[in-house]
Amino acid sequence: MTDMKKTSLTLGPVYYLWNAEKWRDFHFRIADEAPVDRVVIGETVCSKRQHFIEPHLAEVVERLENAGKTVILSTLALVTLNRESKQIREMAEVSEHLMEANDLSALAILKDKPHTIGPLVNVYNAPTARLLAGRGAKRICLPPELPFSSVKEIVAELPDIDFEVFAFGRMPLAISARCAHARSKGKIKDNCQFVCGEDPDGLPVRTLDRQSFLALNGVQTVSHACQSLLGELDHLVEAGVRSFRLSPQDCDMVAVAKLHRAVLDGAVDADAGVAKLRQLYAAAPLANGFHHAKEGAVWVARTRSLQAAWPA
């Protein structure tokens, strides 16, 4: 049986617009209390938000590193302006930290320089992962929509690559050059007045018959449901996955990290862990449908999950 304790946790970048002090204090607490091994920081969704975090970036990096965390700098998920491309290029030239590519334009800049791949890059098969590794990728976080069968096959074909699975958080589904979040509040992107900051966990989107559907986060669209693979960690580890990503939501992420670490260490039963997670993050239903090759918003109970992983 594979030792689940030989695994690591990554805290992904904050996708949402939080005010500067909240963003800083969140990472300070992560540094001091969360059992995560690495933290990805930096603006990923909209370059207009960068000035909120820049005044605190250096002290956050220092606090995290003093706590023994590995810091990785995130790139934008969609580069549309020359200044954005220039910023990534300059960061790649001067930064001593690993960078995480979330866009193909960043891959061109980071070629042959050690880096990681974020879940926003579509790595759907082993040949793609092999190509990226050959260009300098040291860790690849697979997209949350991949079913377990695909994850298992990719990891089996490339055992020397450190693959990461998106284990918790609203799933990033799409990103656009336009800002539907601003438009929904009567603003335009160029004069958005940062209205996305009014929704620190995303703006709920409902269908015409009032069913919860998606959530807007500036130019990004995320799922309404929150992906949770807490009940599937054991067979993911058995398949060779060693890293698991927690994507920050507006909840107690220290407790979320501790819960995932406890389940991985065998200190908490997976079913009990899922019940606790529902209490920690009650803003959205948990979902694991993509993992089971079903609709992403559905929840597959653990007993059925085990049957799918190891059919009789």
MARBANU-53335 format. One record per residue (C-alpha): residue in one letter; x, y, z; residue number from 1. Coordinates in steps of 0.02 Angstrom, whole numbers, plus 50000, padded with zeros to 5 digits. Example, Ala and Ser with C-alpha at 12.3 -4.5 7.8 and 13.67 -1.06 7.14 Angstrom:
% residues 2
ATOM   tiro       x       y       z   lumpa
ATOM      A   50615   49775   50390       1
ATOM      S   50684   49947   50357       2
% end
This chain:
% residues 312
ATOM   tiro       x       y       z   lumpa
ATOM      M   50000   50000   50000       1
ATOM      T   50069   50172   49953       2
ATOM      D   50116   50284   50099       3
ATOM      M   49998   50432   50091       4
ATOM      K   50108   50528   50212       5
ATOM      K   50237   50548   50073       6
ATOM      T   50129   50678   49989       7
ATOM      S   50127   50868   49983       8
ATOM      L   49999   51007   49980       9
ATOM      T   50004   51162   49871      10
ATOM      L   49901   51318   49905      11
ATOM      G   49856   51394   49738      12
ATOM      P   49845   51580   49701      13
ATOM      V   49698   51682   49764      14
ATOM      Y   49589   51700   49610      15
ATOM      Y   49472   51829   49688      16
ATOM      L   49497   52014   49722      17
ATOM      W   49524   52033   49908      18
ATOM      N   49577   52198   49982      19
ATOM      A   49763   52217   50012      20
ATOM      E   49759   52189   50200      21
ATOM      K   49648   52035   50187      22
ATOM      W   49763   51960   50054      23
ATOM      R   49917   51996   50159      24
ATOM      D   49844   51931   50322      25
ATOM      F   49777   51777   50236      26
ATOM      H   49951   51728   50179      27
ATOM      F   50028   51775   50347      28
ATOM      R   49912   51651   50431      29
ATOM      I   49948   51520   50298      30
ATOM      A   50132   51543   50334      31
ATOM      D   50110   51525   50522      32
ATOM      E   49978   51390   50534      33
ATOM      A   49940   51294   50374      34
ATOM      P   50023   51125   50339      35
ATOM      V   50056   51164   50156      36
ATOM      D   50223   51137   50072      37
ATOM      R   50214   51269   49938      38
ATOM      V   50113   51425   49902      39
ATOM      V   50078   51503   49732      40
ATOM      I   50056   51691   49744      41
ATOM      G   50029   51834   49623      42
ATOM      E   49886   51898   49517      43
ATOM      T   49820   51765   49399      44
ATOM      V   49653   51831   49336      45
ATOM      C   49665   52018   49298      46
ATOM      S   49820   52128   49288      47
ATOM      K   49718   52279   49344      48
ATOM      R   49712   52201   49517      49
ATOM      Q   49900   52190   49539      50
ATOM      H   49921   52355   49627      51
ATOM      F   49816   52287   49772      52
ATOM      I   49945   52155   49816      53
ATOM      E   50109   52231   49757      54
ATOM      P   50138   52335   49916      55
ATOM      H   50134   52176   50020      56
ATOM      L   50212   52051   49900      57
ATOM      A   50390   52057   49970      58
ATOM      E   50337   52039   50151      59
ATOM      V   50219   51896   50109      60
ATOM      V   50357   51804   50017      61
ATOM      E   50475   51830   50163      62
ATOM      R   50347   51770   50291      63
ATOM      L   50306   51614   50190      64
ATOM      E   50488   51569   50161      65
ATOM      N   50535   51598   50343      66
ATOM      A   50399   51471   50384      67
ATOM      G   50479   51343   50269      68
ATOM      K   50355   51359   50126      69
ATOM      T   50414   51357   49944      70
ATOM      V   50351   51511   49854      71
ATOM      I   50301   51504   49671      72
ATOM      L   50253   51659   49572      73
ATOM      S   50098   51647   49464      74
ATOM      T   50080   51717   49289      75
ATOM      L   49919   51783   49213      76
ATOM      A   49793   51662   49141      77
ATOM      L   49762   51773   48989      78
ATOM      V   49889   51896   48919      79
ATOM      T   49808   52027   48807      80
ATOM      L   49920   52181   48826      81
ATOM      N   50101   52217   48786      82
ATOM      R   50132   52277   48964      83
ATOM      E   50070   52110   49031      84
ATOM      S   50188   52013   48919      85
ATOM      K   50331   52130   48965      86
ATOM      Q   50297   52105   49149      87
ATOM      I   50305   51915   49134      88
ATOM      R   50466   51928   49034      89
ATOM      E   50547   52042   49162      90
ATOM      M   50491   51931   49305      91
ATOM      A   50567   51780   49218      92
ATOM      E   50731   51872   49195      93
ATOM      V   50755   51936   49372      94
ATOM      S   50656   51823   49489      95
ATOM      E   50746   51689   49589      96
ATOM      H   50581   51600   49621      97
ATOM      L   50498   51466   49517      98
ATOM      M   50359   51536   49409      99
ATOM      E   50195   51450   49368     100
ATOM      A   50136   51463   49188     101
ATOM      N   49949   51484   49167     102
ATOM      D   49952   51538   48985     103
ATOM      L   50041   51478   48827     104
ATOM      S   50126   51647   48806     105
ATOM      A   50212   51620   48974     106
ATOM      L   50273   51450   48914     107
ATOM      A   50365   51535   48772     108
ATOM      I   50450   51654   48893     109
ATOM      L   50493   51518   49019     110
ATOM      K   50562   51393   48892     111
ATOM      D   50712   51297   48963     112
ATOM      K   50696   51388   49131     113
ATOM      P   50632   51280   49275     114
ATOM      H   50448   51318   49307     115
ATOM      T   50282   51239   49351     116
ATOM      I   50120   51222   49253     117
ATOM      G   49956   51283   49326     118
ATOM      P   49785   51202   49306     119
ATOM      L   49731   51332   49178     120
ATOM      V   49846   51257   49046     121
ATOM      N   49758   51113   48956     122
ATOM      V   49864   50960   48990     123
ATOM      Y   49748   50820   48938     124
ATOM      N   49869   50682   48889     125
ATOM      A   50043   50612   48918     126
ATOM      P   50122   50679   48757     127
ATOM      T   50076   50857   48807     128
ATOM      A   50147   50830   48981     129
ATOM      R   50306   50755   48907     130
ATOM      L   50328   50905   48791     131
ATOM      L   50306   51027   48935     132
ATOM      A   50428   50931   49044     133
ATOM      G   50555   50936   48903     134
ATOM      R   50540   51125   48901     135
ATOM      G   50577   51144   49086     136
ATOM      A   50416   51105   49181     137
ATOM      K   50456   51027   49350     138
ATOM      R   50278   51006   49413     139
ATOM      I   50113   51000   49319     140
ATOM      C   49946   51034   49402     141
ATOM      L   49821   50942   49295     142
ATOM      P   49657   51029   49247     143
ATOM      P   49513   50994   49367     144
ATOM      E   49401   50927   49227     145
ATOM      L   49511   50775   49196     146
ATOM      P   49431   50608   49246     147
ATOM      F   49527   50488   49357     148
ATOM      S   49555   50369   49211     149
ATOM      S   49652   50504   49118     150
ATOM      V   49748   50559   49271     151
ATOM      K   49799   50380   49307     152
ATOM      E   49857   50351   49128     153
ATOM      I   49958   50512   49118     154
ATOM      V   50044   50481   49285     155
ATOM      A   50082   50300   49240     156
ATOM      E   50164   50349   49076     157
ATOM      L   50273   50485   49154     158
ATOM      P   50324   50426   49328     159
ATOM      D   50471   50548   49338     160
ATOM      I   50360   50703   49329     161
ATOM      D   50281   50774   49486     162
ATOM      F   50096   50787   49446     163
ATOM      E   49975   50885   49552     164
ATOM      V   49786   50866   49562     165
ATOM      F   49661   51007   49594     166
ATOM      A   49585   50937   49754     167
ATOM      F   49484   51083   49827     168
ATOM      G   49405   51243   49764     169
ATOM      R   49282   51313   49639     170
ATOM      M   49342   51251   49471     171
ATOM      P   49414   51378   49348     172
ATOM      L   49313   51352   49190     173
ATOM      A   49347   51498   49072     174
ATOM      I   49427   51667   49056     175
ATOM      S   49384   51808   48937     176
ATOM      A   49456   51972   48874     177
ATOM      R   49289   52049   48924     178
ATOM      C   49225   52069   49102     179
ATOM      A   49051   51998   49128     180
ATOM      H   49067   52035   49314     181
ATOM      A   49083   52222   49282     182
ATOM      R   48946   52217   49150     183
ATOM      S   48826   52134   49270     184
ATOM      K   48844   52285   49385     185
ATOM      G   48825   52417   49250     186
ATOM      K   49012   52449   49226     187
ATOM      I   49133   52423   49084     188
ATOM      K   49302   52338   49096     189
ATOM      D   49403   52497   49071     190
ATOM      N   49308   52584   49211     191
ATOM      C   49256   52435   49316     192
ATOM      Q   49291   52522   49483     193
ATOM      F   49344   52349   49543     194
ATOM      V   49166   52294   49577     195
ATOM      C   49227   52114   49581     196
ATOM      G   49296   52155   49753     197
ATOM      E   49117   52159   49816     198
ATOM      D   49109   51970   49790     199
ATOM      P   49260   51892   49879     200
ATOM      D   49200   51717   49835     201
ATOM      G   49131   51754   49662     202
ATOM      L   48964   51824   49600     203
ATOM      P   48832   51686   49589     204
ATOM      V   48753   51657   49419     205
ATOM      R   48584   51571   49408     206
ATOM      T   48485   51500   49264     207
ATOM      L   48317   51574   49210     208
ATOM      D   48229   51454   49328     209
ATOM      R   48341   51514   49471     210
ATOM      Q   48454   51363   49486     211
ATOM      S   48632   51397   49542     212
ATOM      F   48746   51375   49393     213
ATOM      L   48914   51466   49390     214
ATOM      A   49004   51609   49476     215
ATOM      L   49087   51762   49398     216
ATOM      N   49256   51822   49457     217
ATOM      G   49301   51972   49354     218
ATOM      V   49350   51908   49182     219
ATOM      Q   49351   51730   49247     220
ATOM      T   49208   51605   49259     221
ATOM      V   49216   51474   49395     222
ATOM      S   49099   51335   49445     223
ATOM      H   48960   51359   49571     224
ATOM      A   49003   51193   49651     225
ATOM      C   49167   51170   49743     226
ATOM      Q   49275   51026   49686     227
ATOM      S   49324   50910   49827     228
ATOM      L   49428   50753   49804     229
ATOM      L   49450   50723   49989     230
ATOM      G   49364   50554   49973     231
ATOM      E   49471   50506   49823     232
ATOM      L   49643   50549   49892     233
ATOM      D   49684   50368   49932     234
ATOM      H   49665   50300   49756     235
ATOM      L   49746   50455   49680     236
ATOM      V   49899   50421   49788     237
ATOM      E   49889   50238   49739     238
ATOM      A   49894   50296   49557     239
ATOM      G   50054   50392   49588     240
ATOM      V   49994   50569   49624     241
ATOM      R   50101   50651   49758     242
ATOM      S   50042   50832   49760     243
ATOM      F   49870   50904   49791     244
ATOM      R   49813   51083   49762     245
ATOM      L   49696   51182   49873     246
ATOM      S   49624   51335   49785     247
ATOM      P   49584   51476   49908     248
ATOM      Q   49402   51513   49943     249
ATOM      D   49331   51641   50064     250
ATOM      C   49333   51522   50211     251
ATOM      D   49454   51456   50342     252
ATOM      M   49586   51387   50224     253
ATOM      V   49702   51343   50368     254
ATOM      A   49569   51222   50431     255
ATOM      V   49542   51158   50254     256
ATOM      A   49729   51124   50236     257
ATOM      K   49738   51039   50405     258
ATOM      L   49591   50929   50360     259
ATOM      H   49672   50872   50196     260
ATOM      R   49835   50838   50286     261
ATOM      A   49745   50737   50419     262
ATOM      V   49656   50630   50289     263
ATOM      L   49819   50602   50195     264
ATOM      D   49905   50554   50357     265
ATOM      G   49767   50433   50403     266
ATOM      A   49721   50531   50559     267
ATOM      V   49545   50568   50495     268
ATOM      D   49430   50452   50398     269
ATOM      A   49387   50515   50224     270
ATOM      D   49199   50511   50254     271
ATOM      A   49217   50607   50416     272
ATOM      G   49332   50728   50325     273
ATOM      V   49203   50763   50191     274
ATOM      A   49070   50796   50324     275
ATOM      K   49187   50919   50409     276
ATOM      L   49231   51003   50244     277
ATOM      R   49048   51037   50210     278
ATOM      Q   49044   51134   50374     279
ATOM      L   49204   51228   50337     280
ATOM      Y   49144   51284   50167     281
ATOM      A   48955   51295   50163     282
ATOM      A   48943   51428   50028     283
ATOM      A   48932   51300   49888     284
ATOM      P   48896   51114   49870     285
ATOM      L   49043   50996   49854     286
ATOM      A   49066   50906   49688     287
ATOM      N   49178   50773   49615     288
ATOM      G   49087   50732   49453     289
ATOM      F   49231   50771   49334     290
ATOM      H   49341   50647   49428     291
ATOM      H   49213   50511   49393     292
ATOM      A   49187   50560   49210     293
ATOM      K   49017   50635   49249     294
ATOM      E   48947   50811   49253     295
ATOM      G   49066   50919   49353     296
ATOM      A   48933   50982   49473     297
ATOM      V   48875   50811   49536     298
ATOM      W   48930   50721   49693     299
ATOM      V   48976   50536   49686     300
ATOM      A   48971   50451   49856     301
ATOM      R   49130   50368   49917     302
ATOM      T   49061   50190   49908     303
ATOM      R   49026   50213   49724     304
ATOM      S   49194   50299   49704     305
ATOM      L   49287   50147   49771     306
ATOM      Q   49187   50031   49658     307
ATOM      A   49236   50139   49508     308
ATOM      A   49419   50139   49558     309
ATOM      W   49429   49952   49589     310
ATOM      P   49290   49860   49496     311
ATOM      A   49254   49683   49550     312
% end
